[in-house]
Amino acid sequence: MTMQIDVKNLSLQFGNYYALKDVSFQLSDNKIYGLIGRNGAGKTSLLSILASFREPTNGTLKINGEVPFENAKIMQQVNFIFNKDNQDETEKLERILGDVQRYRPNFDMEYANYLVKKFNLPVDKPIRKLSKGMQSAVNAVIGLASRTPITIFDEVYNGMDAPTREIFYQELLEDQSEHPRIIILSTHLVSEMDYLFDEVLILNKGQLVLHEDYETVVTKGASITGASEAVDAFTQSMNILNTKQLGNTKSVMVYGELSDANRKLAHQNGLEVGPISLQDLFIHLTEGEE
Ligand SMILES: Nc1ncnc2c1ncn2[C@@H]1O[C@H](COP(=O)(O)OP(=O)(O)OP(=O)(O)O)[C@@H](O)[C@H]1O
């Protein structure tokens, strides 16, 4: 089953402050969506609305055409995984997984046990006594093994070391391809996670500044390097994100359709056209103007 998420003119206000402002988008394919944004950009705010943990101040969220808030049928289809405070969690892993299995109909215990081994998680210790990274791995196991049609991971890698994060990413990719579902990953580890994303959403100060296919994003961005005057002439009508000058050499980051003819022209003018990464784009799209 493929779910459909419709977000329309969503705002979330705290007093006069807009944590989210007029955010609209649709997610309608079983893909991996990367939600990126700087600290305080509104990622957790948006995800908690998607998960019906809170209501928006304005605008609407619909999942499969229905408002999910206090709608048990829809909420069954949504799983919000975040780094919760486990300091009072005296239960052990086995018991926790058993509890999850009871209310997540697609939960696969065999797969969960496989992941527990993969992540090297102790089953005989109360959760609160696990290290931070291990607690995050527990969350990853729950999120993956539940196989919920809409699975949301809010910075779930927190505290995991690099090899553990790598296991998480590999398992996520593999399980998503075998059991396609909507997976939303919020992160600021962009350069490390970009290859996971089918689509990218960038939030900046509560506003959605980009929602594109990952491939499109990467092909639309380019760096143009060469003699200053030639670079200026070539990029004058383009959307410039960033400029670097070194002596008489200039490197300009542009974003927009660069036609084959344009690329050819660049070469004829002795300019070098290089790729930019999602991380570059993220940094320059969300730069403060202070
Ligand atoms: N209960 C609240 N009362 C007032 N302001 C809040 C509240 N919750 C969140 N905010 C503000 O809303 C903004 C967005 O917060 P949010 O947690 O959604 O950001 P984020 O993108 O998840 O950040 P991070 O990457 O640091 O986790 C922040 O400026 C935050 O201070």
The ligand as a Gaussian input file, in Angstrom:
#p B3LYP/6-31G(d) Opt

LIG

0 1
 N        7.323000      24.568000      22.722000
 C        7.956000      25.551000      22.098000
 N        7.826000      26.837000      22.484000
 C        8.468000      27.835000      21.833000
 N        9.289000      27.654000      20.781000
 C        9.456000      26.398000      20.355000
 C        8.820000      25.278000      20.983000
 N        9.185000      24.152000      20.322000
 C       10.026000      24.547000      19.336000
 N       10.189000      25.895000      19.348000
 C       11.025000      26.689000      18.422000
 O       10.688000      26.352000      17.093000
 C       11.845000      26.358000      16.279000
 C       11.954000      25.055000      15.519000
 O       12.286000      24.007000      16.413000
 P       12.493000      22.510000      15.919000
 O       12.741000      21.678000      17.128000
 O       11.354000      22.139000      15.042000
 O       13.819000      22.641000      15.052000
 P       14.752000      21.515000      14.385000
 O       14.875000      21.861000      12.948000
 O       14.220000      20.161000      14.717000
 O       16.138000      21.786000      15.111000
 P       17.391000      20.808000      15.525000
 O       18.086000      20.420000      14.277000
 O       18.233000      21.699000      16.382000
 O       16.788000      19.644000      16.277000
 C       13.025000      26.638000      17.202000
 O       13.374000      27.993000      17.091000
 C       12.475000      26.344000      18.575000
 O       13.086000      27.143000      19.547000

